[in-house]
């Protein structure tokens, strides 16, 4: 992939001051391994969804320092470091969980290997992508589960930063949302677009004689066709539904409710539509929905959910809490021992163990290079009684991507399959332990670090 605009300054200054010190003391070229993981899940969450790998694949080639970037860093860096950055290109290796894979506390979702210098400068970019996108995807997956197969539209662009909105649309889509209102996400990622009108369009059709809701509906239908969705709660919902069917006829695609007690209103509107001979007209609801509100509406005659603010802010958990930690230096495991922020040293791999039915039992993390079968045996499992899947896959070798980024459809399928594999309690919205425990094992034959 050819580099796009430079992403080199999407970083923290201390990444480059560490680089400067390492170049000065001779440790910059030391072979190292950094790992990305989450120490915990946000309160109330039972699983996380890894998202952002496809975006990182687009951003990594652009992590190069041209003249504009060098001009900025030269304000605080010495000439030797500036010269090193002018020639920088990541040339190491990266392994990681495939995008859309579920993760749990301690899952080593990404492993970055190379010299200290070339790896450390990537920390902020990697974390900013993974923390944002995984938070959105994790929240969106819970909403999709609560919707129980009903259509989901992401419409949160106006509630977040303009660039974050595009990333949020992508993350929500891979978690199972069906479409987005954000046109840049449509263009950049090929996500299906959705959207019809807002209250402003209905209010626009007001003249000396007062509001003319019928004129607004008629105009929208003439422009978009009878399959469109009409917003019926600008004035009186009952009157709005009646006017919508009078104007569009019984083949109207849908009506949208954006305010009030949507559960009660959805029942009333469904009864009214059926009485008006429009049983096929769908009911779309929006307005401050989150996974709990969606779950509460499960028994109501709602066909489509439009979710805005809650999805783009991770439904109260706007970051996944992932960290990027040095775990190995020149083959020697290293670990942080600070209270409540300890790390486990050594490069690692992982497998997920499932029952023959496909339900996940646990995730086993073990020293990289060890035989996965030995890890499974060390954990006390009989290989004949369980299904075992290795999680990390090669992503980058020698600085080059091993394969093109996966299609969003493939990632969506992985998220869906992962949720099917969760124990039933992992799909609930109640508080509790992570749905799948992560256990660290050291096979006797590995000589690994536990």
N, C-alpha and C positions, 0 to 999 in steps of 0.2 A: 504494500500500500504506500502510495507516495505521500510525503508529509504535506499537511495542510497548513493553516496559519499556526504560528508558534504557540505552543502551550507551556513553554519553559518558565514563564513567570507566574503560572498558576501554582505557586508554591510559597512556602514560608521562608523568610530570610535565614533562619537558623540552619536550614538544610545546607545552604551554601557557605555559611560560616564554619560549620562542621567540616565541610569539604576542604575549605581553606586550611584549617588546622591539620587535617589528615594529610594533605599534600605537604605541609611544612614538616610534619614529624615522621613521614615515611610510611604511614599506615594506610594510605589511600588505596593501594593496590592489593590489600589483604583480601583473599577470597572469603566471602561472607554469604550467609543466608538470612533473609528477612522473611517473616511470615505474617500473614494477615488473619486475624481471628477476632471474635467477639467474646469478651469475658462473660457476658450475661445477655439475656434478652430483655427488652423493655418490660416493665411491669404488666402482668396480665397476658403476655404473649407465650405461646407454647412452641412456636417454631419461627424460623426466619426464612426468607426467600432471597437467595443471592442474585443480585441484579447489578448491571453496570459493565459487565465484561465486554460486551459488544461496543459500548461507548469508549471504554478504555482502549480497545483495539484501534479506534479511530483517532484517539488523542495521543497515544504513545509515539507514533512516528513524528509528530509535530513537536516533541520535546527536544528542540534544538535551539541553540542560542545564535541568532543572527545579530547584525549590528544594532538594531533597536534594543534588543534584550541585553546585549553586552554593555550598552551605554548605561542602562539602569544599574546593573550589578557592579559595574566598575566604580560606582560611587562609594561602595563600602568594601570591595574586595581588592586584594593585591593583584599585581600584573600576572603572576604565575597562575593564579586561580582563574582569572579572566581568560588567559590563553587556553587553559585546559578546557574550560567551558565552550570556547569557540570551536573546539574539535569534538565536542561530546556527541556521542550516539550510544544508546544503550546496546551493549553487546552480550548481555548475559542470557540466562535461561529463566523461564517462568512456567510453573505448573500451577494448576488450580482446579477447583470444582467447576464443572460446566455451568454456564449461566442458567438460572432457573432451578438449580439444585437447592434443596432445603439445607439449612444449617442450624447448628445448635451451639450453646456455649462451649468454646474450646475447639470447634471444627476448624482445622487449618485450611481455610478456603483459598489461600493464595500463597505460593512460595516463590520468592524472587532471589535468584542466585547470580553472583558476579563479584566484582570487586566492591569494597565498601563504597568507594566514590561513586560508581555508576548506579548502585542500588539506592543509596541513601537519598539521593536527590529526587527520587520518584515517590517518596513517601506521601507527600501532601496530595499530589495528583491522584494517586491510587485511592487514598482514603476518602477524598472528597467525592469521588465518583461512587465508590462502593457504599459509603455511609448514607449518601442521599438516595441512590437508586434502590438499595436493599431496604431502606426504611419505607419507601413508597410501595415497593412490590410486596413487602410483608403485610402492610396494612391493606393493600388492595386485594390480596389473596383471601384475607379474612372477610372482606366485603363480598367477594365472589362466592365464598362458601355460604355466607348468610343469605345471599340472593337465591341460592338453590336452583340454579339453572336459568334464571331470568336475565334478560338483557341488561348490560351495564354500560353506561356512557360516562367517560371521564370528561368533566367540564370545569376544571379548576384553574385554568390559565390566569384569570384575573385575580386570583388569590395568592399568587406567588411571583417570584422574579421571572422576567420574561424568558431567560435561558433555562431556569429550573423547570419552567412549565413544559418545555419540550421534553426534557429528560423524564419528568414525572409522567407525561403521557405514555412514553415508551415503557416505563416500569410498570404502570398500571395495565397496559396492554399485555405484556408478557405474563402478568399474574392472572389474566383471565378476563379483563374488561374487553368489551366488544368493539368500542370505537372511541374517538376523541373529538372534541370541538376544536382542538388546536391545529391550525392548518400547516404550521411549520413541522409539526410531528407527522402530519400526513405526507408532506413533501419529503422530509428527511428520512423517515423510517417506514413509509408505506402503510401506515396505520389507517384503517377505514375512518372516514370523517363523518360527523353527524352534527346537525343543528338546523333550526328553522327560524324562530323569531323570539324576541323578548317583549316585555310589556310595553317598551317604548313604541313598538310598531303599532300596537293596538291603540295606545294613547294618541299617536300621530293622527289617527282618523277621528278627529274631533272638530266639529264646525260650529257655526252659530247656533245650531239646534241641539248641540250637545254631543256626547260620545256616539260613534257609529261603529260598534263592534262588528256588525255584519259586513261593513265595507272593508274592514281590516282583514277579516277572514276570507272574504271573496278575493281580495287582492293577492293574498298569500297563496290561495289555491290556484289562481290563474298563473302565478309565477312558478309554483313548485309542484302542482298537481294534487289530485285528491288524496294521494298516499301520504301527504304531509301530516305533521302533528300541530294542532292548534292550541295555543295557550289560552285556557278558558277561565282563569281566575283573576283577570285584571279588575273586573267589577263584581258581578254576582255569578258564582260558579253554576248554579242551576240554570240561570238564564243564558250563560255562556255556552253550556253544553247544548241547550236547545237551539241556540242560534247557529252553533257549529254544524249540527246535523241538518238544519234547514238550509244552510248555504252549501254544504258539501254533499249532503245525501248520506245514506247509510254505509257507503263504502269509504268513509273518511278513515285515514290511516290511524290517527291517534289524537288524544287530547292530553294536555299536560297540566298538572296541578303543582304549583310552586310555593304554596303557602297554606297555613292553617293546619288542622289536625288531619294529616293526609290519610290516615287509616280510615277514619270515619268518612271523610270525603270520598275516598276511593270506592267504598261500598255504595254510597249514595249515587256516585257518578256511574258505576257499573249498572246499578238497577235502572237508572235513567236511560242510559245508552241502550240497554236491552229493550226497554219499553218503547224507545224511539225506533226500534228495528235495526240497530247497529251493533249486533253482538260481536262483530269482528273488529270493532274500533278499539285499539289498545289504550290502556291508561298508563301514562308516563308520570312519575313523581320525581320531584327534585326539591332542593331547599334544605340545607344543613343536615344532610344524611350522613351517617357513619355506619359501621358494621352493626352496632347495637340497634339503631333505628331501623336498619334494613331487616334485621332478624325479627324485630317486633312487628314488622309489616308482612311477615311471611304468610300469614293466614289471610291476608287481604287480597282483593282482586287487582293487584298491581302487576303490570307486564314488563315495565322498563324502569330502571332506576338511573337517575342522573346525579352523579356525585361530584362535588366541587372541592370546597375547602378541605374537608376531612382527608381526602386521598392525597392531595398535594402537600399536606403537612404531616403525613404519616399517621394520621388519626391520633395525634397526641404524642407520637414518638418520631420526631423529624430526623433523627439520626439513628443508625443501626448500632452505634457504639463500638465500631470495629477499630482495631489498633494495628500498627505495622511495627513489628518488633524484631530486633536482631536476635537470632537464636543460635547462630553458629559462626565461629571465627576461625578460619583456616583449619576446619575439621574438628574444632573443640566446641562442645556445647557451652552456651552462655545463657544465663537467665537472670531476670530482674527479681529482687527479693523484697522490694518495698511492700509495706503492709497494704493489703487489698489490691495490689497491682502486680502480683507475682506473675512470672511467665515460666514456661517449661522449656528448657533448653534442648537444642538439637533439631536438625531437619526432620520432618515428619511426613508420613503418608497416612491414609485412612481408608477404611472399608466400612460399608454399612451392611449389617447383618439383618436378615429378615426371615420370618417363618416361611414355610412352603406356600402359604396363602398369599405372601407378598407383604404382610404387615411388618413394619420395621420393629426390630427388637432393641438394637443398640448400634452405636457408631464406635468403632475401635480405631484409636489413633496409636501409631507405633513408629519406631525409628525408620526414616527413609532408608531404603535399601534392604530392609528385612523382607522376608517372604510373607505375603499376606496370609497364606495358609498357616504358617507358623503362628502368626498373630491371632488367628481365629482359634487355633488349638490352645494357645496360651490363655485365651479368655474362657476356655472351658466348653467350647462349642464342638459338636461333632459335625464335621463338614457334610455328612450325609443327611443331616437333619435341618440344615439351614441354607438359605440363599445368600451369597456373598457378592457384593459389587464394590470394586475399587473406585474411589471417588476422584482423586486428582488425575488430570490428564495433561499431557504436554501442550503448552500454549505458545511458547516462544523458545526458539533455540538460536543461540548466537545473535540475538537481537531481532530475528525475523520470525514472523508469525508462522506457526506450523501449518495452519489452514486458515481459509477465510472465515470471518465471523459467521456463526450459525444464523439461519433464518429465524425471524421472530416466531414463526409458526412452530419450529422445532423447540424453541425455548418455552413457548406456551404449553406445548405438550409435556415437557419435562416437569413444569410446575404442577400441572394437573395430575400427572402420574405420581409425583411426590406426595401430594395431598391424599391421594387414594391409599398410599402406603402407610399413612399415619395411623396410630391407634385411635380409636374413636374419640377418646378424651382429648386428643390433640386438636381436634376440629372444633371443640367447644369454645365459647367466648369467656368462659370462667377462668379465674386465676388458678395457677397450679404450676407444678414443675414442668420443665421442658418435656415435650411429648416423647422424645427419644434421648436417652442418656448417652453421654460421650464418656468413654472409658479409655484411659491410657494404659497400654500393655507393652511389655518388653519381651519378645520371644527369646527364650534361652539361647538360641543359635545366633541372635543378632549382635549380642554384645552391646546393645544400644543403651541409651540414657533414658531413664524413666523419670 
